[in-house]
Amino acid sequence: PRRVMLAHAIERLGRAVARGMGTRGEAMMADLQSRLRRAGLRDQQGRESVEAFLGSRLIAALAGAVVLPALLDGGAAHAVAGGALGWFLPGLWLSSRAAARQAALSRGLPDALDLLGLAVEAGVDFAQAAGRVAAAGVGGPVAAELDHLQEDLRMGRTRQEALAAMAARAEHPGLSRLVAAVSQNLRLGAPLGPVLRAQADQAREDRVQAAEKTAAEAPV
């Protein structure tokens, strides 16, 4: 299909950009992959397609270099400005999306952990509990991550492996802390319910502190 061919072409373009930047390109690729992960942007295979994003940035830069001079009836200076604008705007959009998703995870995590803890304490299997919480209306990226967690468990991953994969995908401090606590608990063979309740309380405290920080930094 044309869409697949176009996607492959953009990825090849992105790889060419990265190769042209040498070691600096490798650092940029690593940073972009982390930002794409935090933003929850993955292709149909679940990969953070850094090459596709780089290729899209180059296309946006070329478009900006053509469109801005045409709109302003300008010359080379406008072409350079348009190219720079086209290159940097996707990066700003990505940073904004990543910040919004991290904030959404922080908002949704406490209630999701409360529900997960209640389900586990009621005797529901951990994988089933994750699916039930995801379907219970928590919504947003928390539900998406729990769905992915349940799918990993269905595919045969251990609970520790599935949780570690979730923490790596989200790159969210609350989820990373949860994974560390639950993994230790599973190694000890202790009940999960109390750990999930404690993590919910900590996530709720983090949410309050984040709200207070935002309020304190807001202009008067």
C-alpha positions as CSV (number, residue, x, y, z in Angstrom):
1,P,0.0,0.0,0.0
2,R,1.0,3.6,-0.6
3,R,1.0,4.4,3.1
4,V,3.4,1.7,3.9
5,M,5.7,2.7,1.1
6,L,5.6,6.3,2.2
7,A,6.4,5.3,5.8
8,H,9.4,3.3,4.7
9,A,10.6,6.2,2.5
10,I,10.4,8.6,5.5
11,E,12.3,6.1,7.7
12,R,15.0,5.8,5.1
13,L,15.3,9.5,5.0
14,G,15.6,9.7,8.7
15,R,18.3,7.0,8.8
16,A,20.2,9.1,6.2
17,V,19.9,12.2,8.4
18,A,21.2,10.3,11.4
19,R,24.1,8.8,9.5
20,G,25.0,12.2,8.2
21,M,25.3,13.6,11.8
22,G,27.8,10.9,12.9
23,T,28.2,10.5,16.7
24,R,26.0,13.5,17.3
25,G,23.3,11.8,15.4
26,E,23.6,8.7,17.7
27,A,23.1,10.9,20.7
28,M,20.1,12.6,19.0
29,M,18.6,9.2,18.2
30,A,18.8,8.1,21.8
31,D,17.3,11.3,23.1
32,L,14.5,11.1,20.5
33,Q,13.7,7.5,21.4
34,S,13.3,8.4,25.0
35,R,11.0,11.4,24.2
36,L,8.9,9.3,21.8
37,R,8.6,6.6,24.5
38,R,7.5,9.2,27.1
39,A,5.0,10.6,24.6
40,G,3.6,7.1,24.0
41,L,4.3,7.3,20.2
42,R,4.9,3.8,18.7
43,D,4.4,2.3,15.3
44,Q,2.2,-0.8,14.6
45,Q,4.9,-3.1,15.8
46,G,5.2,-1.2,19.1
47,R,8.5,0.4,18.3
48,E,9.4,4.0,18.8
49,S,10.3,4.9,15.2
50,V,13.0,7.4,15.6
51,E,13.9,7.3,11.9
52,A,10.4,8.1,10.9
53,F,10.3,11.1,13.2
54,L,13.7,12.4,12.0
55,G,12.5,12.0,8.4
56,S,9.3,13.9,9.2
57,R,11.3,16.7,10.7
58,L,13.5,17.0,7.6
59,I,10.4,17.1,5.4
60,A,8.9,19.8,7.6
61,A,12.1,21.8,7.4
62,L,12.1,21.5,3.6
63,A,8.5,22.5,3.5
64,G,9.1,25.5,5.7
65,A,12.0,26.6,3.6
66,V,9.7,26.7,0.6
67,V,6.5,27.9,2.1
68,L,7.7,30.8,4.3
69,P,9.5,32.7,1.5
70,A,6.5,32.2,-0.8
71,L,4.1,33.6,1.9
72,L,6.3,36.6,2.7
73,D,7.7,37.2,-0.8
74,G,11.1,36.8,0.8
75,G,14.5,35.5,-0.2
76,A,17.2,33.3,1.3
77,A,16.9,34.6,4.9
78,H,13.2,33.7,5.0
79,A,14.1,30.3,3.5
80,V,16.6,29.7,6.3
81,A,14.1,30.9,8.9
82,G,11.3,28.7,7.5
83,G,13.6,25.6,7.4
84,A,14.6,26.2,11.0
85,L,11.0,26.6,12.1
86,G,10.0,23.4,10.2
87,W,12.8,21.5,11.9
88,F,12.2,22.7,15.5
89,L,8.4,22.8,15.6
90,P,7.9,19.0,15.6
91,G,10.4,18.7,18.5
92,L,8.5,21.3,20.5
93,W,5.3,19.4,19.7
94,L,6.9,16.1,20.9
95,S,8.1,17.6,24.1
96,S,4.6,19.0,24.8
97,R,3.0,15.7,24.1
98,A,5.4,13.8,26.3
99,A,4.8,16.2,29.2
100,A,1.1,15.9,28.8
101,R,1.2,12.1,28.8
102,Q,3.5,12.1,31.9
103,A,1.0,14.4,33.7
104,A,-1.9,12.1,32.7
105,L,-0.1,9.1,34.1
106,S,0.5,11.0,37.4
107,R,-3.2,11.9,37.5
108,G,-4.6,8.4,36.8
109,L,-2.1,6.2,38.6
110,P,-3.4,6.5,42.2
111,D,-6.9,5.5,41.4
112,A,-5.8,2.7,39.1
113,L,-3.5,1.3,41.8
114,D,-6.4,1.5,44.3
115,L,-8.6,-0.6,42.0
116,L,-5.8,-3.0,41.2
117,G,-5.1,-3.5,44.9
118,L,-8.7,-4.2,45.7
119,A,-9.0,-6.7,42.8
120,V,-5.9,-8.6,43.9
121,E,-7.0,-8.7,47.5
122,A,-10.3,-10.1,46.3
123,G,-8.4,-13.0,44.9
124,V,-8.4,-12.0,41.2
125,D,-5.4,-13.1,39.2
126,F,-2.9,-10.2,38.6
127,A,-3.2,-10.3,34.8
128,Q,-7.0,-10.4,35.0
129,A,-7.0,-7.6,37.6
130,A,-4.9,-5.4,35.2
131,G,-7.4,-6.0,32.5
132,R,-10.4,-5.2,34.7
133,V,-8.9,-2.0,35.9
134,A,-8.1,-0.9,32.3
135,A,-11.7,-1.6,31.4
136,A,-13.1,0.1,34.5
137,G,-13.0,3.6,33.1
138,V,-9.7,4.9,34.3
139,G,-9.0,5.8,30.7
140,G,-6.0,7.6,29.3
141,P,-2.4,6.3,29.2
142,V,-2.8,4.4,32.5
143,A,-5.4,2.2,30.9
144,A,-3.3,1.8,27.7
145,E,-0.3,0.7,29.8
146,L,-2.4,-1.8,31.8
147,D,-3.8,-3.2,28.6
148,H,-0.2,-3.6,27.3
149,L,0.8,-5.2,30.6
150,Q,-2.0,-7.7,30.4
151,E,-1.1,-8.5,26.8
152,D,2.5,-9.2,27.8
153,L,1.3,-11.5,30.6
154,R,-0.9,-13.4,28.1
155,M,2.1,-13.8,25.8
156,G,3.9,-15.7,28.5
157,R,6.1,-13.0,30.1
158,T,6.5,-13.3,33.8
159,R,5.0,-10.6,36.0
160,Q,8.4,-9.1,36.7
161,E,9.2,-9.0,33.0
162,A,5.9,-7.5,32.0
163,L,6.2,-4.8,34.8
164,A,9.8,-4.0,33.8
165,A,8.7,-3.6,30.2
166,M,5.9,-1.2,31.3
167,A,8.3,0.9,33.3
168,A,10.7,1.1,30.4
169,R,7.9,2.1,28.0
170,A,6.4,4.8,30.1
171,E,9.6,6.2,31.7
172,H,7.4,7.6,34.5
173,P,8.9,7.8,38.0
174,G,5.8,6.5,39.7
175,L,5.6,3.4,37.5
176,S,9.3,2.8,37.9
177,R,8.9,2.9,41.7
178,L,5.9,0.6,41.5
179,V,7.8,-1.9,39.5
180,A,10.7,-1.9,41.9
181,A,8.4,-2.5,44.9
182,V,6.2,-5.1,43.3
183,S,9.2,-7.0,41.9
184,Q,10.8,-7.2,45.3
185,N,7.5,-8.3,46.8
186,L,7.1,-11.1,44.2
187,R,10.6,-12.3,45.0
188,L,9.7,-12.5,48.7
189,G,6.4,-14.2,47.9
190,A,4.4,-11.7,50.0
191,P,0.8,-10.6,49.2
192,L,0.6,-7.9,46.6
193,G,-2.4,-6.0,48.0
194,P,-0.6,-4.0,50.8
195,V,2.2,-3.0,48.3
196,L,-0.3,-1.7,45.8
197,R,-2.1,0.3,48.5
198,A,1.2,1.8,49.6
199,Q,2.1,2.7,46.1
200,A,-1.3,4.3,45.5
201,D,-0.8,6.5,48.6
202,Q,2.7,7.5,47.4
203,A,1.4,8.2,43.8
204,R,-1.4,10.3,45.3
205,E,1.1,12.3,47.4
206,D,3.2,12.8,44.3
207,R,0.1,14.1,42.5
208,V,-0.6,16.6,45.2
209,Q,3.0,17.8,45.3
210,A,3.0,18.3,41.5
211,A,-0.2,20.3,41.7
212,E,1.2,22.5,44.5
213,K,4.4,23.1,42.5
214,T,2.5,24.1,39.4
215,A,0.4,26.5,41.5
216,A,3.4,28.0,43.1
217,E,5.1,28.5,39.7
218,A,2.0,30.1,38.1
219,P,2.3,33.8,37.4
220,V,0.3,36.0,39.8
